[in-house]
Amino acid sequence: MWGEDKILSLLKDIINKIPFERKEVSLSINSQELTRFANNTIHQNVAEENLSLTMRVGEGKRKIIVNTSDIDKEKIDKLIQDLYDLLKAQPETEELYLPESEPIPEYEKNLIAPSPELRADLVKNFIEKAEKHNLDAFGALSENTTEFGIINSNGVEAYATYSYAHGKVMYMGEGSGYQEELGKNLVSINFEKLSERALQKCIDSRNPEEIDPGIYTVILEPLAVGELFEMLSYFGFSAKAVQEKRSFLNLYMGQKIFKEFINVFDDGLNPEGIVIPIDFEGVPKKRVDLIKNGVPIGPVYDTATAAKEGKKSTGHALPPPSWGPAPLNLFFTPGEKTLEEIISETEKGILVTRFHYVNAFLDPIKVLATGMTRDGTFLIENGKIKKPLKNLRFTQSFVEALANVVDISNEAILVPSMGFSKVPAIKVENFNFTGKTEF
């Protein structure tokens, strides 16, 4: 850990040397320890630290962003000397918008003390389960910490940290099963439950059968729901997408297009997620209701998009250069039934563990996505899982899918998405499968 004093001291030295009125300097230090395993053997155990120093400067309607991982004093001084020529070469587009200073609220500081021994013990348990059933185990466990500091010419001087653990386990044999989860640390993730679910999916997915493509009721488990919201966030919940009129919010903002029980919000300070108190401009994160009681309310903002509407940033800037603001701490409010109860109430449907190769560039406004199922796809009949299915390909509007949700599970888990999403399983009617596979 560098610590707040060291990081801010370095940034002050740099920004004082930059000869422009509008300027910003930030430093991000990402530390990761990782244990990766395959074919029932640990094959990689590494620790790394990645550093990224970013400078943004603006003059008139020109702006420039430079980034380096080399913080040697002479190299930085040379980079600063080059800024004028680099800026002069830029076309006039728009001015550099910088936020003003805001107090950072108190937040839960969760710093991981990485443990290769704990990671090895967990992997040992995964492998023992695999060997007991004559299967192969694959996956990875990581412990991650980020320090971030930023200073700008408008008085912003901010520092924050966050940590998280990430685990994924896959079992392979005649079938395959996969599970993945995030947590504040490794201990906060129930790896016994996670690995048992992956193992059982692998066992149950042996000898899959084909099913004809068509319109089906589906139950999407949290990993698939996380993918769905990653696409909705990218294409829909960014103020830049709305301003460029390529978001579904342009069509439906303020209209009740989802069921009453659909509530989605972003909150970087919610202790049930991975707490990230500030964005990459140093602006404190605000809770933003994205969908409330079935009504899309509005997008998230960074400083540039907020300025265009005379608003304040909601604290959702991404690292520069970025394609606009985005929700990185998304929560989907759970329902009241267990996943098992939802399955038991389904006359006919398909249970989907996760999606793969998802692409939603076909029609960004509808978030029309293609992709396929993977690592556990099952037919449900008369309230019971009847048999495994070969993977299916889909072409489906994720906006329409969310509008067709008829039930939500009562358990939400933290999954990787655009950032970190805490989402439940959902039951969706009229999901469009358009093709089948040989596996």
C-alpha distance (Angstrom), angle and dihedral (degrees) to the residues before:
residue distance angle dihedral
M1 . . .
W2 3.78 . .
G3 3.79 95.7 .
E4 3.80 132.5 -143.5
D5 3.81 98.3 -80.4
K6 3.80 95.4 52.0
I7 3.80 94.8 46.0
L8 3.81 96.8 45.8
S9 3.81 91.5 44.2
L10 3.81 90.4 55.6
L11 3.80 92.0 47.1
K12 3.82 92.5 49.6
D13 3.79 91.0 52.6
I14 3.80 90.8 51.3
I15 3.81 99.2 44.2
N16 3.80 91.9 49.1
K17 3.81 88.9 59.9
I18 3.82 95.5 51.7
P19 3.84 109.2 98.9
F20 3.80 98.6 -149.3
E21 3.78 132.2 99.2
R22 3.80 95.5 -134.8
K23 3.77 112.7 47.7
E24 3.78 142.8 142.4
V25 3.80 133.0 -171.1
S26 3.79 125.4 -170.4
L27 3.78 136.6 175.3
S28 3.79 125.6 -157.8
I29 3.81 121.3 -172.2
N30 3.80 116.5 -171.3
S31 3.80 118.6 -169.4
Q32 3.78 122.0 -170.9
E33 3.78 136.5 177.0
L34 3.79 114.1 -168.1
T35 3.79 139.0 -177.3
R36 3.81 115.7 -165.5
F37 3.80 125.4 -172.2
A38 3.81 136.5 -174.0
N39 3.80 135.9 171.4
N40 3.82 89.7 13.4
T41 3.81 93.7 -57.6
I42 3.79 134.3 101.5
H43 3.80 103.5 -122.8
Q44 3.80 102.2 168.0
N45 3.78 133.1 37.5
V46 3.80 111.8 167.6
A47 3.78 143.9 157.8
E48 3.79 123.3 -158.9
E49 3.78 140.8 168.8
N50 3.80 121.5 -152.5
L51 3.79 121.3 -165.9
S52 3.80 126.7 -163.5
L53 3.81 123.5 -174.4
T54 3.81 114.9 -170.1
M55 3.81 130.3 -171.8
R56 3.80 124.6 -169.1
V57 3.79 120.5 -172.2
G58 3.78 132.7 173.2
E59 3.78 139.0 -170.8
G60 3.79 122.5 177.2
K61 3.79 107.0 -37.1
R62 3.77 94.1 -25.9
K63 3.76 124.0 95.6
I64 3.76 137.8 169.3
I65 3.78 138.8 -167.1
V66 3.79 123.3 -154.6
N67 3.77 126.5 -176.9
T68 3.79 133.6 -170.5
S69 3.78 139.7 169.1
D70 3.82 91.8 -155.9
I71 3.81 113.6 88.8
D72 3.78 96.4 177.4
K73 3.82 105.7 141.5
E74 3.80 95.0 -127.0
K75 3.81 92.1 48.1
I76 3.80 91.5 50.7
D77 3.81 92.2 47.3
K78 3.81 89.6 52.0
L79 3.80 90.5 49.1
I80 3.80 90.5 51.8
Q81 3.81 90.2 50.5
D82 3.81 89.6 53.7
L83 3.81 94.2 51.6
Y84 3.80 95.5 86.6
D85 3.81 94.7 54.0
L86 3.79 91.5 43.1
L87 3.79 92.0 50.0
K88 3.81 93.0 46.3
A89 3.81 89.8 54.7
Q90 3.81 92.5 57.1
P91 3.82 121.4 98.1
E92 3.79 118.8 -116.7
T93 3.80 106.9 -99.7
E94 3.79 114.4 137.0
E95 3.77 136.7 -29.6
L96 3.78 124.2 -94.6
Y97 3.80 107.9 -99.1
L98 3.79 114.7 -152.0
P99 3.81 127.0 -175.5
E100 3.77 125.6 -122.8
S101 3.77 123.1 -121.4
E102 3.81 119.3 -78.5
P103 3.81 127.8 177.9
I104 3.80 113.4 -100.3
P105 3.81 110.8 -127.6
E106 3.77 121.2 -127.0
Y107 3.78 110.4 -87.8
E108 3.78 141.0 -178.2
K109 3.79 106.8 -88.2
N110 3.77 107.9 -151.6
L111 3.79 114.7 177.0
I112 3.79 119.0 177.6
A113 3.78 122.5 -135.6
P114 3.83 98.1 -151.8
S115 3.79 117.2 -131.7
P116 3.82 119.8 -165.1
E117 3.81 87.3 -176.8
L118 3.81 91.9 59.0
R119 3.79 91.4 46.6
A120 3.82 90.3 50.4
D121 3.82 91.8 49.4
L122 3.79 91.4 51.1
V123 3.80 92.5 48.2
K124 3.80 90.0 48.3
N125 3.80 88.8 57.7
F126 3.82 91.7 48.8
I127 3.80 91.1 51.0
E128 3.80 93.9 47.2
K129 3.80 89.3 55.1
A130 3.81 89.9 50.5
E131 3.80 94.7 48.7
K132 3.79 91.5 48.0
H133 3.81 88.9 60.7
N134 3.82 97.3 34.8
L135 3.80 91.6 -110.4
D136 3.80 135.5 130.0
A137 3.80 121.9 -116.6
F138 3.80 124.1 -146.7
G139 3.78 133.5 174.2
A140 3.77 147.7 87.7
L141 3.79 142.1 -105.1
S142 3.78 121.5 -154.5
E143 3.80 137.9 179.3
N144 3.80 114.6 -155.6
T145 3.80 136.3 -171.3
T146 3.80 128.9 -179.8
E147 3.80 128.7 -166.2
F148 3.78 116.9 -166.7
G149 3.80 130.4 -175.4
I150 3.79 130.0 175.1
I151 3.82 138.5 178.2
N152 3.80 128.6 -178.4
S153 3.80 139.2 178.7
N154 3.82 91.9 -104.2
G155 3.78 93.1 66.9
V156 3.79 101.3 -91.3
E157 3.79 111.2 147.7
A158 3.79 110.5 163.8
Y159 3.79 140.4 157.0
A160 3.79 131.1 -178.0
T161 3.78 141.9 162.0
Y162 3.77 135.5 -155.3
S163 3.79 136.0 178.0
Y164 3.77 136.3 -166.7
A165 3.78 141.9 169.6
H166 3.79 125.1 -134.3
G167 3.78 127.6 -162.3
K168 3.80 132.2 179.0
V169 3.78 128.7 175.4
M170 3.79 130.5 -174.1
Y171 3.79 128.3 -177.4
M172 3.79 119.9 -161.4
G173 3.77 133.8 -171.0
E174 3.77 125.6 112.3
G175 3.79 85.2 -22.7
S176 3.79 135.1 19.2
G177 3.78 136.4 -126.5
Y178 3.79 128.9 -171.8
Q179 3.79 138.1 -174.9
E180 3.79 132.4 172.6
E181 3.79 134.8 -179.6
L182 3.79 143.6 168.1
G183 3.78 128.7 -141.7
K184 3.79 144.1 168.8
N185 3.80 86.2 -99.6
L186 3.79 137.6 -15.4
V187 3.81 92.7 -89.5
S188 3.82 91.0 58.3
I189 3.83 91.3 61.5
N190 3.80 117.0 81.4
F191 3.80 96.3 -134.0
E192 3.79 93.1 171.6
K193 3.80 90.6 60.5
L194 3.80 92.6 39.4
S195 3.80 94.8 51.3
E196 3.81 93.1 43.7
R197 3.81 90.3 53.8
A198 3.80 91.7 49.4
L199 3.80 90.8 46.3
Q200 3.79 94.1 49.3
K201 3.80 91.9 48.0
C202 3.81 89.3 53.1
I203 3.80 92.0 50.6
D204 3.80 93.8 43.8
S205 3.81 94.1 47.6
R206 3.82 95.2 64.0
N207 3.80 116.1 123.7
P208 3.81 97.6 11.5
E209 3.78 119.5 -162.3
E210 3.78 131.4 -141.8
I211 3.77 122.9 -107.4
D212 3.78 126.3 -169.6
P213 3.80 116.6 -103.7
G214 3.78 115.6 -110.0
I215 3.79 144.8 106.6
Y216 3.80 112.8 -37.9
T217 3.76 142.1 167.4
V218 3.80 106.3 -112.6
I219 3.76 135.5 -167.2
L220 3.79 108.9 -148.7
E221 3.78 116.1 -158.7
P222 3.84 118.7 -141.7
L223 3.82 96.0 -89.5
A224 3.81 90.1 57.9
V225 3.80 91.1 44.0
G226 3.80 89.2 52.3
E227 3.82 89.7 55.7
L228 3.80 90.3 48.7
F229 3.80 92.0 54.0
E230 3.78 92.6 43.7
M231 3.80 87.6 62.3
L232 3.82 93.5 42.6
S233 3.81 89.7 50.6
Y234 3.79 94.3 48.5
F235 3.78 96.7 45.5
G236 3.79 103.2 27.1
F237 3.78 119.5 21.9
S238 3.82 98.6 54.4
A239 3.81 117.8 101.1
K240 3.79 88.9 -141.7
A241 3.81 90.6 59.0
V242 3.80 89.6 50.2
Q243 3.81 92.8 47.9
E244 3.80 89.7 50.2
K245 3.83 89.4 48.3
R246 3.79 95.1 -122.6
S247 3.81 99.0 114.0
F248 3.79 129.7 95.3
L249 3.82 84.9 -127.5
N250 3.81 87.6 72.3
L251 3.80 87.5 65.7
Y252 3.78 103.1 34.2
M253 3.81 111.5 23.7
G254 3.80 108.9 138.8
Q255 3.81 93.4 10.3
K256 3.79 123.5 113.6
I257 3.80 99.7 -122.7
F258 3.82 96.6 144.8
K259 3.80 131.7 57.6
E260 3.81 119.0 -81.5
F261 3.82 91.5 -108.0
I262 3.82 94.9 58.0
N263 3.81 107.5 107.2
V264 3.80 122.2 162.8
F265 3.79 127.0 171.5
D266 3.78 140.8 163.6
D267 3.80 119.7 -131.6
G268 3.79 123.0 165.9
L269 3.82 91.9 -173.4
N270 3.81 97.8 51.7
P271 3.84 107.0 120.0
E272 3.81 90.5 -148.2
G273 3.79 88.3 71.3
I274 3.77 136.1 39.0
V275 3.80 103.1 -62.9
I276 3.82 113.5 -131.0
P277 3.83 107.6 170.4
I278 3.82 100.7 -169.8
D279 3.77 137.5 28.5
F280 3.80 127.2 -125.9
E281 3.81 91.6 -82.8
G282 3.80 92.2 54.3
V283 3.82 93.5 -106.0
P284 3.83 115.7 142.8
K285 3.78 111.3 -111.1
K286 3.79 116.5 -110.9
R287 3.78 127.0 -157.2
V288 3.80 108.9 -107.0
D289 3.80 123.8 -168.5
L290 3.79 105.5 -140.0
I291 3.81 97.4 177.0
K292 3.81 120.6 11.6
N293 3.80 122.5 -173.8
G294 3.78 89.6 -20.0
V295 3.81 95.9 -47.9
P296 3.83 121.7 115.1
I297 3.80 103.0 -131.9
G298 3.73 108.0 -178.7
P299 3.77 150.6 -60.8
V300 3.79 135.0 -85.2
Y301 3.82 121.9 -101.9
D302 3.77 141.3 -146.5
T303 3.81 122.2 -163.2
A304 3.82 96.7 -87.5
T305 3.80 96.6 48.8
A306 3.81 91.8 42.6
A307 3.82 91.8 52.1
K308 3.80 90.8 56.2
E309 3.81 89.6 60.4
G310 3.79 98.2 36.3
K311 3.79 91.1 -109.5
K312 3.78 136.7 122.5
S313 3.78 124.2 -106.0
T314 3.80 115.2 -96.3
G315 3.80 89.5 -146.8
H316 3.79 99.7 -99.1
A317 3.81 104.4 122.5
L318 3.80 116.3 140.9
P319 3.81 124.8 -143.9
P320 3.81 110.9 -74.3
P321 2.92 131.5 -72.9
S322 3.79 89.9 44.9
W323 3.78 139.0 158.1
G324 3.82 91.0 -128.8
P325 3.80 140.1 -70.5
A326 3.79 122.5 -38.0
P327 3.82 140.0 -178.6
L328 3.81 108.0 -106.1
N329 3.82 99.2 171.2
L330 3.78 103.8 51.3
F331 3.82 125.2 174.0
F332 3.80 126.8 -169.5
T333 3.81 110.2 -163.2
P334 3.84 110.2 -121.0
G335 3.79 126.2 -127.6
E336 3.79 131.8 -132.1
K337 3.82 106.3 -98.4
T338 3.77 129.8 80.2
L339 3.78 118.5 -118.2
E340 3.80 88.0 -111.9
E341 3.81 91.0 55.3
I342 3.80 91.5 50.1
I343 3.81 90.0 51.1
S344 3.82 91.1 48.1
E345 3.82 90.4 54.6
T346 3.81 93.6 51.2
E347 3.80 114.6 99.3
K348 3.80 94.1 -168.4
G349 3.76 129.8 -5.4
I350 3.79 148.5 116.7
L351 3.80 124.9 -97.4
V352 3.82 112.4 -144.9
T353 3.81 122.0 -163.5
R354 3.79 97.2 -170.7
F355 3.79 145.5 -27.7
H356 3.79 129.0 -113.0
Y357 3.84 134.9 -160.6
V358 3.80 93.3 10.6
N359 3.81 115.2 -176.0
A360 3.81 121.9 176.2
F361 3.80 101.0 175.1
L362 3.83 93.1 104.2
D363 3.81 92.5 88.2
P364 3.81 113.0 -5.2
I365 3.81 95.2 -170.2
K366 3.80 91.8 57.4
V367 3.81 91.2 33.8
L368 3.80 85.6 -129.4
A369 3.78 103.8 -170.5
T370 3.77 136.7 -169.4
G371 3.77 124.3 -161.7
M372 3.76 143.4 112.4
T373 3.78 141.5 -108.4
R374 3.78 121.0 -104.1
D375 3.82 145.1 -174.9
G376 3.76 100.1 12.1
T377 3.81 124.8 16.9
F378 3.80 116.6 165.4
L379 3.80 139.4 -179.6
I380 3.81 116.3 -124.4
E381 3.81 119.1 -155.1
N382 3.79 127.9 171.9
G383 3.78 92.1 -7.3
K384 3.78 96.4 -52.7
I385 3.78 136.5 96.1
K386 3.79 101.2 -108.6
K387 3.81 106.6 179.0
P388 3.80 145.1 -22.8
L389 3.78 118.9 -92.8
K390 3.76 133.6 -149.2
N391 3.78 111.1 -108.1
L392 3.78 117.8 -80.6
R393 3.79 131.6 -147.1
F394 3.78 119.7 -135.5
T395 3.79 140.3 -162.9
Q396 3.77 106.6 -166.1
S397 3.79 140.1 150.1
F398 3.79 105.6 -122.4
V399 3.82 89.4 -154.2
E400 3.80 89.5 57.8
A401 3.80 90.4 43.8
L402 3.80 90.6 56.0
A403 3.81 89.1 47.1
N404 3.82 88.7 53.8
V405 3.81 95.8 53.6
V406 3.80 109.5 127.2
D407 3.80 100.9 171.2
I408 3.80 140.6 21.1
S409 3.80 128.2 -159.3
N410 3.80 121.2 -120.5
E411 3.80 94.8 -127.1
A412 3.79 121.5 75.5
I413 3.78 123.2 -173.4
L414 3.78 131.9 -163.9
V415 3.79 110.5 -108.5
P416 3.81 134.6 173.0
S417 3.76 111.7 -97.7
M418 3.79 129.0 140.6
G419 3.78 82.6 -37.9
F420 3.78 120.1 -27.6
S421 3.81 121.9 -28.6
K422 3.79 126.9 -174.5
V423 3.78 105.2 -156.4
P424 3.82 140.3 158.3
A425 3.79 130.5 -141.2
I426 3.81 115.9 -86.1
K427 3.79 136.7 -156.7
V428 3.81 112.3 -136.7
E429 3.79 128.1 -172.0
N430 3.82 125.2 -147.1
F431 3.79 98.6 19.2
N432 3.79 110.9 172.8
F433 3.81 117.4 -129.4
T434 3.79 109.3 -175.8
G435 3.79 105.3 176.9
K436 3.78 146.1 14.8
T437 3.78 135.6 -136.0
E438 3.79 137.3 -142.6
F439 3.81 93.7 -118.0
